[in-house]
Amino acid sequence: MLIALAAVIAFACCLIPRIPQPLSYHQFADHRSFLGISNFGDVSSNLPFALVGIWGLNFLLRKHSAGSNGQFIDPRERWPYLFVFAGLLLTAFGSSYYHLSPDNARLVWDRLPMTITFMGLVAAIITERISVRLGLYILPVLLLIGVGSVLQWHWSEVHGAGDLRFYASVQAYSTLVVLLAFLFPRRYTRTSDFWWVIGFYVLAKLLETYDRPIFAALHIVSGHTLKHLAAAAAGFCILNMIQKRSPISRDAKG
């Protein structure tokens, strides 16, 4: 099913025309500076990414050092999640760097860590729903594909033929894999938390799309600033899920 999904997305990607990065993308609504920081709202709103990333890494590494499986039947299942939260932490730095002076060159550092988070989550779902061995085997492949999609886009922009199709396909695939997760047998409780992850992700996309109208209506905060908060909330939902879940087999026995 996952292979068929990848094939369909790849085929659709080949059918649609090349998609260059519009320069208007970098023209965000809120340009206000504060404390000497340009575009303060869009820069400072990346702090939650760092907090969730550090919190998640601390939780996973602390559990591992304590020698407790905790919320993982197989201790190796925590590896994809390490990349999820490492990606969130790096996103805080990459996105802040980009929003200080938005352009295509800096956008690379915003998108690279996000693909690490997306691909880590896909590997986590495969590990928990299909096979631990398969998930860990495909994790580095997925990370290379994610990072490669950003580098390919940047290379295309540098050579005057910007093309976002590969990068967009990777994002679409990641989102659809999360939805497909509900079709596979579950081994843990709190699977419904994924709906919150999807909900906040969709909300983040809507806030990003309506950046200017939201800023014009509120005059306090822009849609893009709120987008960062919604995306960080999706990351927190992932952390909350693995912190509070338990193996279904344990529940059945108890």
C-alpha positions as CSV (number, residue, x, y, z in Angstrom):
1,M,0.0,0.0,0.0
2,L,2.8,2.4,0.9
3,I,4.7,1.5,-2.2
4,A,1.6,2.0,-4.4
5,L,1.0,5.4,-2.8
6,A,4.6,6.5,-3.5
7,A,4.2,5.3,-7.1
8,V,1.0,7.3,-7.6
9,I,2.5,10.5,-6.2
10,A,5.6,10.1,-8.3
11,F,3.5,9.6,-11.4
12,A,1.4,12.6,-10.6
13,C,4.5,14.6,-10.0
14,C,5.8,13.8,-13.5
15,L,2.5,14.8,-15.1
16,I,2.2,18.3,-13.6
17,P,4.3,21.2,-15.0
18,R,7.4,22.5,-13.2
19,I,6.6,24.6,-10.1
20,P,9.1,27.4,-9.4
21,Q,9.3,29.0,-6.0
22,P,7.4,32.4,-6.3
23,L,9.4,35.3,-5.0
24,S,6.2,36.6,-3.4
25,Y,6.5,33.7,-0.9
26,H,9.1,35.7,1.0
27,Q,6.9,38.8,1.4
28,F,5.4,38.1,4.8
29,A,2.8,40.4,6.3
30,D,4.5,41.3,9.6
31,H,7.8,43.2,9.1
32,R,7.9,44.8,12.6
33,S,11.1,44.7,14.5
34,F,11.5,44.5,18.3
35,L,14.6,44.4,20.5
36,G,16.7,44.9,17.3
37,I,15.3,41.7,15.7
38,S,13.9,42.0,12.3
39,N,10.5,40.4,11.6
40,F,10.3,39.7,15.3
41,G,6.9,37.9,15.2
42,D,8.0,35.3,12.6
43,V,11.4,34.8,14.3
44,S,10.3,34.6,17.9
45,S,7.4,32.2,17.2
46,N,10.0,29.5,16.4
47,L,10.8,29.2,20.1
48,P,8.1,26.5,20.7
49,F,9.8,24.3,18.1
50,A,13.0,24.4,20.2
51,L,11.1,23.7,23.4
52,V,9.2,20.7,22.0
53,G,12.3,19.4,20.4
54,I,14.4,19.6,23.6
55,W,11.5,18.1,25.6
56,G,11.1,15.2,23.2
57,L,14.8,14.4,23.0
58,N,15.1,14.6,26.8
59,F,12.2,12.2,27.2
60,L,13.5,9.7,24.7
61,L,17.1,9.8,25.9
62,R,16.2,9.7,29.6
63,K,14.0,6.7,29.1
64,H,16.7,5.0,27.1
65,S,19.4,5.7,29.7
66,A,17.2,4.4,32.4
67,G,16.9,1.0,30.6
68,S,13.1,1.1,30.5
69,N,11.1,0.3,27.5
70,G,8.4,2.6,28.8
71,Q,6.1,3.5,25.9
72,F,8.0,1.3,23.4
73,I,7.6,-2.5,23.1
74,D,11.0,-2.6,21.3
75,P,13.5,0.0,22.5
76,R,14.7,0.5,18.9
77,E,11.3,2.1,18.0
78,R,12.5,5.3,19.7
79,W,15.1,5.9,16.9
80,P,12.7,7.5,14.3
81,Y,11.3,9.7,17.0
82,L,14.7,11.0,17.9
83,F,14.9,12.3,14.3
84,V,11.4,13.8,14.7
85,F,12.3,15.9,17.7
86,A,15.8,16.6,16.5
87,G,14.2,18.0,13.3
88,L,11.9,20.2,15.4
89,L,14.8,21.6,17.4
90,L,16.8,22.3,14.2
91,T,13.7,23.9,12.6
92,A,13.7,26.5,15.4
93,F,17.2,27.6,14.3
94,G,16.7,27.2,10.6
95,S,13.4,29.0,10.4
96,S,14.6,31.8,12.7
97,Y,17.6,32.3,10.4
98,Y,15.4,32.3,7.3
99,H,12.9,34.8,8.8
100,L,15.5,37.3,9.8
101,S,16.0,38.0,6.1
102,P,13.8,35.8,3.9
103,D,15.1,34.6,0.5
104,N,15.6,31.4,-1.4
105,A,19.1,30.8,-0.1
106,R,18.0,31.0,3.6
107,L,14.8,29.0,2.9
108,V,17.0,25.9,2.4
109,W,17.9,26.0,6.1
110,D,14.2,26.3,7.0
111,R,13.1,23.3,4.9
112,L,15.9,20.9,5.6
113,P,15.1,20.2,9.2
114,M,11.4,20.0,8.5
115,T,11.9,17.2,6.1
116,I,13.9,15.4,8.8
117,T,10.8,15.6,11.1
118,F,8.5,14.5,8.3
119,M,10.6,11.5,7.3
120,G,11.3,10.5,10.9
121,L,7.5,10.4,11.5
122,V,6.9,8.2,8.4
123,A,9.6,5.8,9.6
124,A,8.1,5.8,13.1
125,I,4.7,4.8,11.7
126,I,6.3,2.0,9.6
127,T,8.2,0.8,12.6
128,E,5.2,0.6,14.8
129,R,2.6,-0.5,12.4
130,I,4.4,-2.8,9.9
131,S,7.8,-3.9,11.0
132,V,10.5,-2.6,13.3
133,R,13.2,-4.0,11.1
134,L,11.7,-2.5,8.0
135,G,11.2,0.9,9.7
136,L,14.8,1.1,10.9
137,Y,16.1,-0.1,7.5
138,I,14.2,2.5,5.6
139,L,14.8,5.4,8.0
140,P,18.1,6.5,6.4
141,V,16.6,6.1,3.0
142,L,13.6,8.3,3.9
143,L,16.0,10.9,5.4
144,L,18.1,11.0,2.3
145,I,15.0,11.4,0.1
146,G,13.7,14.2,2.3
147,V,16.9,16.1,2.4
148,G,17.5,15.4,-1.3
149,S,14.1,17.0,-2.2
150,V,15.2,20.3,-0.6
151,L,18.7,20.2,-2.2
152,Q,17.1,19.3,-5.6
153,W,14.8,22.3,-5.3
154,H,17.6,24.6,-4.3
155,W,19.8,23.3,-7.2
156,S,17.0,24.0,-9.6
157,E,16.5,27.5,-8.3
158,V,20.2,28.3,-8.6
159,H,20.2,27.1,-12.2
160,G,17.2,29.2,-13.1
161,A,14.7,26.4,-13.4
162,G,13.1,26.3,-10.0
163,D,11.0,23.2,-9.4
164,L,9.2,22.4,-6.2
165,R,7.5,19.2,-7.4
166,F,9.8,16.7,-5.6
167,Y,9.7,18.7,-2.3
168,A,5.9,19.0,-2.4
169,S,5.6,15.3,-3.2
170,V,7.6,14.4,-0.1
171,Q,5.3,16.5,2.1
172,A,2.2,15.1,0.5
173,Y,3.5,11.5,0.9
174,S,4.3,12.1,4.6
175,T,0.8,13.5,5.3
176,L,-0.9,10.6,3.5
177,V,1.2,8.0,5.3
178,V,-0.1,9.4,8.6
179,L,-3.6,9.0,7.4
180,L,-3.0,5.5,6.1
181,A,-1.6,4.5,9.5
182,F,-5.2,4.1,10.7
183,L,-5.6,1.2,8.2
184,F,-2.8,-0.9,9.8
185,P,-3.1,-2.9,13.1
186,R,-2.1,-0.8,16.1
187,R,0.1,-1.9,18.9
188,Y,-0.4,1.1,21.2
189,T,-3.2,3.2,22.7
190,R,-3.8,6.8,21.9
191,T,-3.7,6.3,18.1
192,S,-6.5,9.0,17.9
193,D,-3.8,11.6,18.8
194,F,-2.7,11.5,15.2
195,W,-5.9,13.3,14.3
196,W,-4.7,16.2,16.4
197,V,-1.4,16.1,14.6
198,I,-3.1,16.2,11.2
199,G,-5.5,18.9,12.4
200,F,-2.8,21.2,13.6
201,Y,-0.8,20.6,10.4
202,V,-3.8,21.5,8.3
203,L,-4.4,24.6,10.5
204,A,-0.8,25.6,10.0
205,K,-1.2,25.4,6.2
206,L,-4.3,27.6,6.4
207,L,-2.7,30.2,8.6
208,E,0.2,30.3,6.2
209,T,-2.1,30.8,3.3
210,Y,-4.0,33.6,4.9
211,D,-1.0,35.4,6.4
212,R,-1.9,38.9,5.2
213,P,-5.7,38.8,5.8
214,I,-5.2,37.6,9.4
215,F,-2.6,40.3,10.1
216,A,-5.0,42.9,8.5
217,A,-7.8,41.7,10.7
218,L,-6.0,41.3,14.0
219,H,-3.2,44.0,13.7
220,I,-1.4,42.1,16.5
221,V,-0.1,38.9,15.0
222,S,0.1,37.5,11.5
223,G,-1.1,34.3,10.0
224,H,2.5,33.1,9.5
225,T,3.4,33.7,13.1
226,L,0.4,31.7,14.2
227,K,1.4,29.0,11.6
228,H,4.6,28.4,13.6
229,L,2.6,28.0,16.8
230,A,0.2,25.5,15.2
231,A,3.0,23.5,13.7
232,A,4.8,23.3,17.0
233,A,1.5,22.2,18.6
234,A,1.4,19.3,16.1
235,G,4.9,18.3,17.4
236,F,3.7,18.5,21.0
237,C,0.8,16.2,20.2
238,I,3.3,13.6,19.0
239,L,5.3,14.0,22.2
240,N,2.1,13.8,24.3
241,M,1.0,10.7,22.5
242,I,4.2,8.7,23.1
243,Q,4.4,9.9,26.7
244,K,0.9,8.7,27.6
245,R,0.4,5.7,25.4
246,S,0.9,2.1,26.4
247,P,1.1,-1.3,24.6
248,I,-2.4,-2.7,23.8
249,S,-1.2,-6.2,24.9
250,R,-0.4,-4.8,28.3
251,D,-3.8,-3.2,28.6
252,A,-5.5,-6.5,27.5
253,K,-3.7,-8.4,30.3
254,G,-4.4,-5.7,32.9
